[in-house]
Amino acid sequence: MIGHETATVTTGRDEVFQVEEHGIDPIPDAERHGSAKDVFWLWFGSNLTFTYVINGALAVAFGLSFWQATAVVVFGGLSFLAIGAAGLSGVRTGTATLVISRAAFGVRGNWPAGLLNWIVSIGYTVVNTVVGTLALEAFFADLGWDGGHASRALALGVTLALTFAVALWGHATVQFAERWMAYLLAVGFAALLVLVLPGADTSAPSAAPGASGWSLAFVVMLAGPFSYLPMPADYTRYLPRTTSLKAVTLSGALGGFVSSVALGVAGVAAATQADMTDAVAGVESLLPGWFQPLFLALVLGGSVTNSIITLYSSSLNLQVLGIPWSRARAIVISAAVTAAGSLGALFLTDFTTSLLSFLSLLIIVFAPWGGVFLADMVLRRCAYDSAALHTRDGGAYWYRAGWHPAGLTALLAGLLFSALTCDSELWTGPLVAPLGGADLTLLGAVVSALVYVLLARRTATPAHP
C-alpha cells in the first residue's frame, strides 16, 4: 500500500501574527497569495547581515586589492540568480525545497541531505545568534550597563526571542518581518557604506594574490548563497501558480544581489583601513561616536533577519526527516538546539570559530547537492508529480527501493571532486598543492550537474499534469 505524509494540518491560514498551520504539505491553490516582489524583500532583508561585511574583509585578507575584492563580491552576488531560479519549484509544487529534491535523489536517498541541511541551518542560526548577542551586549555597555554574565544572558534572551517568535508564527509573519526590518536596516547600512567607503585604499597590493587568494575569496563569497539552495521553495510555495517564473527568478536574485554586494563592498573598504581581526570592532573604529550605537543595532538586526529564515526552514526540514509533528511544534526542537549551542558558545567555551570552519567545510556537500538539484529542475522543466513527492513508498520518485542511482552517483562524483580540491582549516585536499593552492570546491557543483545530466536524461523527465 502506498503511504502519504500526514505530519501537518492540511487546512489552515497564512496570516501575519497567526501561527501558520501548513508545513511541507502542498499548499492548495485556493490558499495561495502574494506576488514576486515578496521574494525580493525576503532575500533583500535576510541578507542585510554583517556576515557579508566579514566576507568582504576576508577577500582583502587573502591578498586582493580593493577593486579585485569588489569584483569578487559582485560575482558572488550574481550567484543569487541560482537561488531565485530554485524558487520556481515552489511555485509549481506548493511544497518545500527538500521535498522537491526527492525527485533528484529518491525518497530515501534524499534523507541524508535533509539531515545535513538541518545541521547547517542550526549552525548558521547559532553563529548569527552569537553575533547578535555580542552586539546587543556591547550596546548595553554603551548605555552604561556592563553586567557581565547578566547582561550577556539578557542579550541572548532578547535575540532568541525575536528570532523564535517570528519563525514560530510562520510564513506570512516571516515575509512581513523581513520586509519591514529591511526598510530600517537598508537605511542604516546605506549610512554605514557612506561613512566607510570614502576612506578606502584603492591602491594595488605589493604582491599579487595568486591562485590561492583568488579561489579562497570566491569560496567565501559563494558559500553563503550556496547554503541557501536547500530553502528557496520554502518561501515561494504560497505564490499562485500564475506567478511569472521570470519575475520570481529576477526578484529573488535582485534582492540577494543588492544587499550582499553593498555590505560586501563595505567590508572590502573597511579592511583597507582597519584591523579586521575582530570585524565588529574594526568597523566600529572607523565610525563617528554618534553612529556606533546605531551600528551595533544594525549588527543585531541583521543577525536576527538571517536567523529567522534559517530557523523557519529548519522546522520544515525536520518534517522532511519524518518528525510526525506540525511545523510549529517541530520548530521548538530547532529553537532548543539553537539556544543550547548559543549558550555553549557564549558561556562555556569559544567554539564559534570551529563551528564556522565546520560549516565552511560543508560546502563540499552542498555545492554538489545544488548542482544535482538545479540540473534535475532544468531536465524536468520544473514540472513535478506533486503527489509522488509526498509518497513514502512507491510512486514516480521511488526508483530503486527509494534511491535514485543517477542522482546519488552524480552527488558522489561532485563530492569526490570537491573533497580533492578543498582548502579549509579542517581539511586540505590532495590536489590543492598541485593546483598552486587553488580551492576549487565550488566546481563540484558543475561536476555533479554534468554527471547527472549524462545519467538521468531518461529518468528525469517532466511530469504530465
C-alpha positions in Angstrom: 0.0 0.0 0.0 1.3 3.4 -0.9 1.6 5.8 2.1 1.4 9.5 2.2 2.8 12.1 4.7 0.3 13.3 7.2 2.5 15.2 9.6 0.8 18.5 9.1 -2.6 20.0 9.1 -3.7 20.5 5.5 -6.3 23.2 6.0 -5.1 26.4 7.5 -4.2 30.1 7.1 -1.2 32.1 6.3 -1.8 35.4 8.1 0.6 37.8 9.8 0.9 37.1 13.6 -1.2 33.9 13.3 0.5 30.6 13.7 0.9 29.0 10.2 -0.8 25.6 10.1 0.8 24.3 6.9 4.1 22.6 6.8 5.5 20.6 3.9 2.1 19.5 2.7 1.2 21.1 -0.7 -0.4 24.5 -0.5 -3.8 24.4 -2.1 -4.4 26.8 -5.0 -7.2 28.4 -3.1 -4.8 29.4 -0.3 -2.1 30.8 -2.5 -1.4 34.5 -2.5 1.3 37.2 -2.9 3.5 38.2 -5.8 7.1 38.0 -7.0 8.0 41.2 -5.2 7.6 39.3 -1.9 10.6 37.2 -2.9 12.7 40.4 -3.4 12.0 41.6 0.1 12.7 38.2 1.6 16.1 37.8 0.1 17.0 41.5 0.4 16.1 41.7 4.1 17.6 38.3 5.1 20.9 39.2 3.5 21.3 42.6 5.2 23.6 40.8 7.6 27.1 41.7 8.9 28.4 38.3 7.6 28.9 39.9 4.2 31.0 42.7 5.7 33.2 40.0 7.2 33.3 38.2 3.8 34.4 41.3 2.0 37.1 41.9 4.6 38.4 38.3 4.2 38.8 38.9 0.5 41.3 41.7 1.3 42.9 39.5 3.9 43.5 36.9 1.2 45.7 39.4 -0.7 43.2 41.0 -3.1 43.1 44.8 -3.8 40.1 46.9 -3.3 39.0 46.6 -6.9 39.8 42.9 -7.1 37.9 42.1 -3.9 35.0 44.2 -5.2 34.8 42.2 -8.4 34.7 39.0 -6.4 31.9 40.5 -4.3 29.9 41.4 -7.4 30.4 37.9 -8.9 29.2 36.3 -5.6 26.1 38.5 -5.7 25.3 37.2 -9.2 25.1 33.7 -7.7 21.7 34.7 -6.3 20.3 34.0 -9.8 20.6 30.3 -8.9 18.7 31.0 -5.6 16.0 32.9 -7.4 15.7 30.1 -10.0 15.5 27.4 -7.4 12.3 29.1 -6.1 10.5 28.2 -9.3 9.9 24.7 -8.0 8.0 26.0 -5.0 5.6 27.9 -7.3 5.0 24.7 -9.3 4.6 22.3 -6.5 3.5 24.3 -3.4 5.9 22.5 -1.2 9.4 22.9 0.4 12.7 22.5 -1.4 13.9 19.4 0.4 10.6 17.7 -0.5 11.1 18.6 -4.2 14.7 17.2 -4.1 13.3 13.7 -3.6 12.8 13.8 -7.4 16.6 14.0 -7.8 17.7 11.6 -5.1 14.8 9.4 -4.4 12.5 9.4 -1.3 15.1 7.6 0.8 18.2 8.9 -0.9 17.1 12.5 -0.1 17.1 11.8 3.7 20.9 12.4 4.3 20.8 15.8 2.6 17.8 16.7 4.8 19.8 15.9 7.9 22.9 17.8 6.8 20.8 20.8 5.9 19.1 20.8 9.3 22.6 20.7 10.9 23.8 23.6 8.7 20.6 25.6 9.4 21.1 25.3 13.1 24.8 26.0 12.8 24.2 29.3 10.9 21.5 30.2 13.3 23.8 29.7 16.3 26.5 31.8 14.7 24.1 34.6 13.9 22.6 34.4 17.4 26.0 34.7 19.0 27.0 37.7 16.8 23.7 39.4 17.6 24.0 38.7 21.3 27.5 40.2 21.4 26.4 43.3 19.5 23.5 43.8 21.9 25.7 43.3 24.9 28.1 45.9 23.6 25.1 48.2 23.1 24.1 47.7 26.8 27.7 48.7 27.7 27.5 51.9 25.6 24.4 52.7 27.6 26.4 52.3 30.8 25.4 48.8 31.9 28.2 46.3 31.9 26.6 43.5 33.9 28.9 40.6 32.9 27.1 37.4 32.5 23.8 39.0 33.4 23.9 41.5 30.5 25.1 38.7 28.2 22.3 36.4 29.3 19.7 39.2 28.7 21.1 39.9 25.3 20.9 36.3 24.4 17.3 36.0 25.6 16.3 39.1 23.6 18.0 37.8 20.4 16.5 34.3 20.7 13.0 35.7 21.5 13.0 38.0 18.4 14.1 35.1 16.2 11.9 32.4 17.6 8.7 34.5 17.8 8.7 35.4 14.1 9.8 31.9 12.9 7.1 30.3 15.1 4.3 32.4 13.6 5.4 31.2 10.2 5.5 32.1 6.5 3.3 35.3 6.5 5.0 36.8 9.5 8.4 35.9 8.2 7.7 37.8 5.0 6.2 40.7 6.9 9.1 41.0 9.3 11.8 40.7 6.6 10.2 43.5 4.6 9.8 46.0 7.5 13.2 45.2 9.0 14.7 45.6 5.6 13.4 49.2 5.4 15.2 50.1 8.6 18.3 48.1 8.0 18.8 49.3 4.5 18.8 53.0 5.7 21.3 52.1 8.4 23.6 50.1 6.3 23.5 52.7 3.5 24.7 55.2 6.1 27.5 52.8 7.1 28.6 52.5 3.4 28.7 56.3 3.1 30.8 56.6 6.2 33.3 53.8 5.4 33.6 53.9 1.6 35.3 57.4 1.1 38.4 56.3 3.2 39.0 53.1 1.2 42.6 52.5 0.0 42.2 51.7 -3.7 45.9 51.2 -4.4 47.2 47.8 -5.6 48.7 45.4 -3.0 52.5 45.0 -3.1 52.1 41.3 -4.2 49.6 39.6 -6.4 47.1 37.3 -4.5 47.9 34.2 -6.6 45.6 31.3 -7.3 45.1 30.5 -3.6 44.0 34.1 -2.7 41.6 34.3 -5.6 40.0 30.9 -5.1 39.6 31.3 -1.3 37.9 34.7 -1.9 35.4 33.1 -4.3 34.7 30.3 -1.9 34.0 32.7 0.9 31.7 34.9 -1.3 29.8 32.0 -2.8 29.5 29.7 0.3 26.7 31.9 1.7 24.4 31.9 -1.4 25.1 28.2 -1.9 24.0 27.4 1.6 20.5 28.8 0.7 20.0 26.3 -2.1 18.0 23.9 0.0 15.4 26.5 1.0 14.1 28.9 -1.8 10.9 27.0 -2.4 10.1 27.2 1.3 9.3 30.9 0.6 7.7 30.6 -2.9 5.3 27.7 -2.2 2.4 30.1 -1.4 2.7 32.1 -4.6 -0.1 31.5 -7.1 0.7 29.1 -10.0 0.1 32.0 -12.4 3.1 33.9 -10.9 5.6 34.8 -13.6 8.5 32.4 -13.3 10.8 35.0 -14.8 9.7 37.6 -12.2 10.3 35.1 -9.3 13.9 34.4 -10.5 14.8 38.0 -11.1 13.1 39.3 -7.9 15.0 36.8 -5.7 18.3 37.4 -7.5 18.0 41.2 -7.3 17.1 41.1 -3.6 20.1 39.0 -2.6 22.4 40.8 -5.0 21.8 44.3 -3.8 22.2 43.6 -0.1 25.1 41.2 -0.3 27.1 43.4 -2.7 26.5 46.6 -0.8 27.6 45.0 2.5 30.5 43.1 0.9 31.9 46.3 -0.6 31.6 47.9 2.9 33.7 45.1 4.3 36.3 45.5 1.5 36.5 49.2 2.2 36.8 48.7 5.9 39.6 46.1 5.5 41.8 48.5 3.6 41.6 51.0 6.5 41.5 49.0 9.8 42.5 45.8 11.5 39.5 43.4 10.9 40.7 40.5 13.1 37.6 41.5 15.2 35.4 42.7 12.4 32.8 44.4 14.5 35.5 46.3 16.5 37.3 47.1 13.2 34.4 48.7 11.5 33.3 50.4 14.7 36.7 52.1 14.9 36.0 53.8 11.6 32.7 55.3 12.6 31.9 58.6 14.4 30.9 58.2 18.1 27.2 59.1 17.5 26.8 56.3 14.9 28.4 53.5 16.9 25.3 52.5 18.9 23.3 52.5 15.7 25.9 50.3 14.1 25.6 47.7 16.9 21.8 47.8 16.4 22.4 47.1 12.7 24.5 44.1 13.5 21.8 42.8 15.9 19.0 43.4 13.4 20.9 41.7 10.5 21.7 38.7 12.7 18.0 38.3 13.5 16.7 38.7 9.9 19.1 35.9 8.7 18.4 33.6 11.7 14.6 33.9 11.1 14.7 32.2 7.7 17.2 29.6 8.7 15.2 28.7 11.8 11.9 28.6 9.9 13.3 26.3 7.2 14.8 24.1 9.8 11.3 23.3 11.1 10.3 22.2 7.6 13.5 20.1 7.3 12.5 18.2 10.4 9.2 17.3 8.8 11.1 16.1 5.7 13.2 13.9 8.1 10.0 12.3 9.3 9.3 14.1 12.6 5.5 13.5 13.0 4.8 16.9 14.3 3.3 20.1 13.0 5.7 22.8 11.7 5.0 24.9 14.8 5.9 22.1 17.2 8.9 21.0 15.2 10.4 24.4 15.4 10.6 24.1 19.1 13.3 21.4 18.6 15.4 23.6 16.4 15.0 26.6 18.8 16.1 24.5 21.8 19.2 23.2 20.0 20.0 26.7 18.8 19.6 28.0 22.4 21.9 25.2 23.7 24.5 25.9 21.1 24.4 29.6 21.7 24.8 29.1 25.5 27.8 26.9 24.9 29.5 29.4 22.6 28.8 32.4 24.9 29.4 30.9 28.4 31.2 27.6 28.3 33.8 27.6 25.5 34.6 29.6 22.4 33.7 27.1 19.7 32.3 29.7 17.2 35.5 29.6 15.1 35.4 25.8 15.0 31.8 25.9 14.1 32.4 28.3 11.2 35.2 26.1 10.0 32.9 23.1 10.1 30.1 24.9 8.2 32.6 26.1 5.6 33.7 22.5 5.1 30.1 21.5 4.3 30.3 23.4 1.0 31.9 20.1 -0.1 28.4 18.6 0.3 26.1 21.5 -0.7 27.9 22.6 -3.9 27.5 19.1 -5.5 24.0 18.8 -4.0 23.0 22.1 -5.5 24.4 21.1 -8.9 22.2 17.9 -8.9 19.1 19.7 -7.7 19.4 22.5 -10.3 20.2 20.1 -13.1 17.2 18.0 -12.2 15.0 21.1 -12.2 16.2 22.0 -15.7 15.7 18.5 -17.1 12.2 18.3 -15.7 11.4 21.9 -16.8 10.3 22.4 -13.2 7.3 20.0 -13.8 6.9 17.5 -10.9 4.3 15.0 -9.8 3.3 16.7 -6.6 1.5 13.6 -5.2 4.5 11.4 -5.8 6.8 13.8 -3.9 4.8 13.1 -0.8 4.5 9.3 -1.3 6.5 7.4 1.3 6.7 4.1 -0.6 6.3 3.6 -4.3 5.4 6.3 -6.8 7.4 8.1 -9.6 10.3 9.0 -7.3 10.8 5.7 -5.6 13.3 4.5 -8.2 15.2 1.5 -6.7 13.9 0.9 -3.2 13.7 4.7 -2.6 17.2 5.6 -4.0 17.9 7.3 -7.4 21.2 5.8 -8.7 21.7 8.7 -11.2 21.3 11.4 -8.5 23.4 9.7 -5.9 26.2 8.8 -8.4 26.3 12.4 -9.6 26.4 13.6 -6.0 29.2 11.3 -5.1 31.2 12.4 -8.2 30.8 16.0 -7.1 31.7 15.2 -3.5 34.9 13.5 -4.6 36.0 16.4 -6.8 35.2 18.9 -4.0 37.0 16.9 -1.3 40.1 16.6 -3.5 40.2 20.3 -4.2 39.1 21.8 -0.9 41.4 24.0 1.2 39.9 24.7 4.6 41.2 24.7 8.2 39.7 21.2 8.8 40.6 19.6 5.6 43.0 20.2 2.7 42.5 18.1 -0.4 45.5 16.3 -2.1 45.0 18.3 -5.3 45.3 21.7 -3.7 49.1 21.8 -3.7 49.5 20.7 -7.3 46.9 23.3 -8.3 49.1 26.0 -6.8 47.0 26.4 -3.7 43.7 26.9 -5.6 40.5 25.9 -3.8 38.1 24.5 -6.5 35.4 23.2 -4.1 32.6 25.1 -5.8 33.3 23.4 -9.1 31.9 20.3 -7.5 28.5 21.7 -8.4 29.5 21.8 -12.1 30.9 18.2 -12.0 27.8 16.8 -10.3 25.4 18.7 -12.7 27.2 17.3 -15.7 27.3 13.8 -14.4 23.6 14.0 -13.5 22.6 15.2 -17.0 24.5 12.3 -18.6 23.0 9.7 -16.3 19.4 11.0 -15.8 18.3 12.1 -19.2 15.8 9.3 -19.4 14.7 9.2 -15.7 14.4 12.9 -15.0 11.6 13.9 -17.3 8.8 16.4 -16.9 5.7 15.1 -15.1 2.4 15.4 -17.1 -0.4 17.2 -15.3 
